[in-house]
Amino acid sequence: MTTVLDGKKTADALMTDLKNTVTTLKAQGVTPALAVILVGDDPASAIYVRNKHRRAESLGIRSLQIQLPKTTTQAELLGRIADLNADSAIDGILVQLPLPAGIDEQAVIQSISPEKDVDGFHPINVGRLWTNLPGVVASTPYGIMALLAYYQIDVSGMNAVIVGRSNIVGRPMAALLLNHDATVTMTHSRTKALAEKTRAADLLVVATGRPEMITADMVKPGAIVIDVGMDRNAAGKLVGDVDYAGVAPVAGAITPVPGGVGPMTIASLMIQTVAIAKRRVHEQQ
Ligand SMILES: Nc1nc(=O)c2c([nH]1)NC[C@@H]1CN(c3ccc(C(=O)N[C@@H](CCC(=O)O)C(=O)O)cc3)C=[N+]21
């Protein structure tokens, strides 16, 4: 029997615990606060930002949505970030990616205070992660580790294969798995004989943005398959990077799309926002 790794159910369970933490923090005079900046009017980004806002509100986290027009200049955006960096009531700052053309994404990421960089994209946090030091970790890989932990899957010694080398998923995923004693192989669009590599995986994490590219013949029977994709197929249906119908019967465990990695990403953002806010309790006293 294939285990469906239910990200929605797991996120809900983790959020019940987190809500209690938020209540305790508020009683100590600290209201966790997350600022999300959205530049322009990309419809997909608007949906994610709305989901984050809803989740924050339901937990009692203060959620600031800062919507800026697509004509916003880089200098204006950096100015808004500087204000949020200086505001001691703000714990986490997230600038929704992608940004409109003409704005230098790295300049924006690097302008966020590393302590408030709740996305974990700042090079300081990336360096901390690869050095196995405490810091903020990118939400999607953090959420995948939390999902595996919830299902009591120990990755130590596993052959983990990652397909996709992005800064927001593939690379931080590799670092986290390595920190948890997996043997990690990174693959990407230039990898030769990809199926040979993926077939060696005990744990396969796919984040390519190519709809349903991982087919049953690329998966070892019994493997754990994590699908980070959020794509539309030719029929306009929301699908992942994994051919779910074909792969699920072969896999030992698999995440669905939707209801897998996506809800865990948002949960992770909330968990790390609250973790940053916790530090303020000590600063106050
Ligand atoms: N600075 C930044 N940080 C991010 O974390 C970030 C970003 N930019 N840009 C875009 C991606 C994408 N992302 C998702 C979050 C939640 C779902 C999610 O909740 N998905 C649900 C529902 C999806 C649906 O029904 O449309 C699910 O998979 O079940 C998906 C995708 C965060 N991202």
PDBQT file of the ligand as one rigid body, heavy atoms in Angstrom, charges set to zero:
ROOT
HETATM    1  N1  LIG A 301       9.391  34.931  -1.565  1.00  0.00    +0.000 N 
HETATM    2  C1  LIG A 301       8.663  33.850  -1.866  1.00  0.00    +0.000 A 
HETATM    3  N2  LIG A 301       8.488  32.885  -0.936  1.00  0.00    +0.000 NA
HETATM    4  C2  LIG A 301       7.723  31.785  -1.226  1.00  0.00    +0.000 A 
HETATM    5  O1  LIG A 301       7.563  30.887  -0.368  1.00  0.00    +0.000 OA
HETATM    6  C3  LIG A 301       7.107  31.687  -2.522  1.00  0.00    +0.000 A 
HETATM    7  C4  LIG A 301       7.333  32.731  -3.437  1.00  0.00    +0.000 A 
HETATM    8  N3  LIG A 301       8.113  33.790  -3.082  1.00  0.00    +0.000 N 
HETATM    9  N4  LIG A 301       6.794  32.673  -4.686  1.00  0.00    +0.000 N 
HETATM   10  C5  LIG A 301       5.949  31.578  -5.109  1.00  0.00    +0.000 C 
HETATM   11  C6  LIG A 301       6.217  30.299  -4.339  1.00  0.00    +0.000 C 
HETATM   12  C7  LIG A 301       5.089  29.290  -4.387  1.00  0.00    +0.000 C 
HETATM   13  N5  LIG A 301       4.641  29.141  -3.017  1.00  0.00    +0.000 N 
HETATM   14  C8  LIG A 301       3.522  28.387  -2.639  1.00  0.00    +0.000 A 
HETATM   15  C9  LIG A 301       2.951  28.493  -1.401  1.00  0.00    +0.000 A 
HETATM   16  C10 LIG A 301       1.798  27.789  -1.071  1.00  0.00    +0.000 A 
HETATM   17  C11 LIG A 301       1.176  26.957  -1.977  1.00  0.00    +0.000 A 
HETATM   18  C12 LIG A 301      -0.078  26.257  -1.593  1.00  0.00    +0.000 C 
HETATM   19  O2  LIG A 301      -0.637  26.478  -0.538  1.00  0.00    +0.000 OA
HETATM   20  N6  LIG A 301      -0.613  25.355  -2.429  1.00  0.00    +0.000 N 
HETATM   21  C13 LIG A 301      -1.836  24.643  -2.118  1.00  0.00    +0.000 C 
HETATM   22  C14 LIG A 301      -3.039  25.130  -2.913  1.00  0.00    +0.000 C 
HETATM   23  C15 LIG A 301      -2.751  25.487  -4.344  1.00  0.00    +0.000 C 
HETATM   24  C16 LIG A 301      -3.955  25.815  -5.211  1.00  0.00    +0.000 C 
HETATM   25  O3  LIG A 301      -5.024  25.198  -5.035  1.00  0.00    +0.000 OA
HETATM   26  O4  LIG A 301      -3.816  26.690  -6.090  1.00  0.00    +0.000 OA
HETATM   27  C17 LIG A 301      -1.599  23.154  -2.312  1.00  0.00    +0.000 C 
HETATM   28  O5  LIG A 301      -0.577  22.768  -2.896  1.00  0.00    +0.000 OA
HETATM   29  O6  LIG A 301      -2.420  22.374  -1.836  1.00  0.00    +0.000 OA
HETATM   30  C18 LIG A 301       1.749  26.821  -3.209  1.00  0.00    +0.000 A 
HETATM   31  C19 LIG A 301       2.912  27.518  -3.536  1.00  0.00    +0.000 A 
HETATM   32  C20 LIG A 301       5.384  29.948  -2.206  1.00  0.00    +0.000 C 
HETATM   33  N7  LIG A 301       6.320  30.609  -2.914  1.00  0.00    +0.000 N 
ENDROOT
TORSDOF 0
